[in-house]
């Protein structure tokens, strides 16, 4: 029989973490995405949202502050909100200008690989996407360093249109207009033709 005076087993505390900034909700205001955090918390944990962000909760939190401190807290909150909105807008502008390039590259005669770059701008896990490509197209797919810097996913075979279709279907955050299909073989032919034309022009002028 358990002695009533003895303490029971220690109870673990269940902590909720924000789905946007990954901090506990009471610290979201320090994460730089407070507006999105509030929207997420209200949609997923309305009771916790009320405890932290309701007008009553905010009034209770500032009740013990002096009038000057309250004004300073309100000013800081406005500043953080403005900074968060500015950061969100900056990210949105960056995403709008980002291009996902799907390039077909000829390695040997009639043997191709498909290179995909630019996905990191959309906050995608490149390792995970590379695995999904390999599984989807039943072929080799790996994450490597791109020649121009950054990382690229290289998929064995000519699957450019299929990759574009897969990305549009699975990752709705990538606009269709932000995807570019490139044929490396055609680019090389154009470059060679331009070089030949330049050489001929130079020879003629001399």
N, C-alpha and C positions, 0 to 999 in steps of 0.2 A: 504494500500500500504506500502511495506517495505521500510524504509529509506535506501538509498544506502550506507550511511555512517555507518550504524549499522552493526556490525559483524554478520555473519550467525551462524547457529547452529554449535556447535563444532563437528568436524569430528573425528570419532574413527579411530585409527591407526590399520591396520591389520598386525599382527606380525606372521611371519613364524617361526615354530619351527622345529629343525632337527629331522628327523625320527629315528636317531641312538642314539644320546646323549641327545636329547630333549631340548638342549639349542638353543637360536637364532643362526643362521648360523655364524654370525660374531664372536661368542664366542666359536665355535667348537674346536678351537685350544687349549682350556683349558680343554676339556672334556676327553682327553686320547684316543680318537678313531678318530683322525683327518683324517686318510686315508679313513676310511669307511664313515665318514661324507662327505668328498669331493665327493666320488663316488655317495652317495645318492643325494647330492645337484645337482650334474651335471646331474643326470638322471631325477630328478623331477622338478628342478627349474634352468634350464640352464642360464637364464638371471641373476639370483641372484648369481650363481656360477661365472659368468664372472665379476660381480661387485666386488667380494671378492677375488677370487683366480686366475684370469687371470694374465698373466705376467705384463700387463699394470697396473692393480690394485695394484699388489705387489710393482712395481717400484714407483708408486705414493705414496704409504704408507710409503716407506722408503726414498723418495727423500729429505725430510726435515731433515733426520737424518745425523749425522756426519759419516764419513767413519768408525770410530771406533765403533759407535753405530750400523751401518749397519752390520758390521762383527759379533758383539755380537748378534744381532737379528737373523742373519743367523745361527749362532752356536746354539742358543736357539731353533730355529725351527727344526734343525737337531736332537737335543737331544730329543725334544718332540716327533718327529716322531719315533725315535729309541725306546723310552719308550713305545709308543703306539703299535708299532709292537711287542715288547717283551711281553706286556700285552695280546695282541691278541693271540700270539703263546702259552702263558701260559694257556690261557682259552681253546684254541683248544686242547692242550695236556690233560687238565683236562677232557674235554668232551670225548675225545677218550678213556680214561680209565674208564669213568663212566658207571655203569651198572644199567639198569632199571630192578628191580626184581618184577616179577608177581608171587605171592605165593598163592596157594590154601590151605586154612586152614579149618580143620574140627572142628566145634564148638560143635555140638551135633551129634548123630548118623544120618548119611546121610544128615546132614545140613552143608553147607559150606559158607564161605565168601572168597573173593579174595582181597588180599592186594597188593598194588602197591607202591613201593618205588623207589627213585632215579631220579624222574622226575625233581627235582629242579636244577639238574646239567645242564639241557638243557634250563634254564631260562623260564620255563613254569609257568603259573599262576595256582597253585594247586587247588585253590577254583573253578576256572572256569572249569578245567579238571574234577574235582569231579562231578560238575553239568552235564557236558557233558556225563560222564559215566552213571549217573542216568537216563538221558533222553534217551540215546542210548539203554540201556538195560532194561528200564522200571522197575527199582528196586532201593532200597535204596543205597545211596552212600554218604560217609561223609569223611571229612578230620580230622584226629586225630593224636595224638602224637604216634610215633612209640616206641616200647619197648626199642630199642637200641639208642634212641635219634633221633631227626629230626621229619619229618612228613610223614605220609602215607595216602593213600586213601584206604578206606575199602568199598568194593562193596558187597552187599548181593548176595549170590549165587555163583556157580562154573562157572565163565565166563572167565577163564584164556586165552584160545585160542582166544576168541572173543576180549578181551582187547588188546592182542598183535596185532591182525589184524587191529583193530581200530587205534592204535597208529601209526602203520606203514603207514596206509592210510592217516591219518590226519596230523601227525607231521613228515614231511620228514627229519627234522634235527636229528631224532633218528635213527642211523644205526641198521639194523636188528641184527647184531652180538652183539650189546650192550644190547639186551633184553634177560633176563633169566627167564625161567619158572621153578617154584619150587613147589613140592608137599610136604606140611608140614607133612602129614600123613606118607609118605615114609621116610622122614627124622627122624621122631620119632621112626619108626620101626628099622631103621639102628642104631640109637643111643642106643636103647634098646638092640639090638642084640650085639652091640659092648660092652656094659656094662656087659651083661651076659657072653660073651666070656672072658672078662677081669676077671670077678669073678671066672669063672671056672678055668682059667689059674692060678690065685693066689692060689686057693684051692688046685690044683694039686701039685704046687711047694712046698707048705708047707707040 
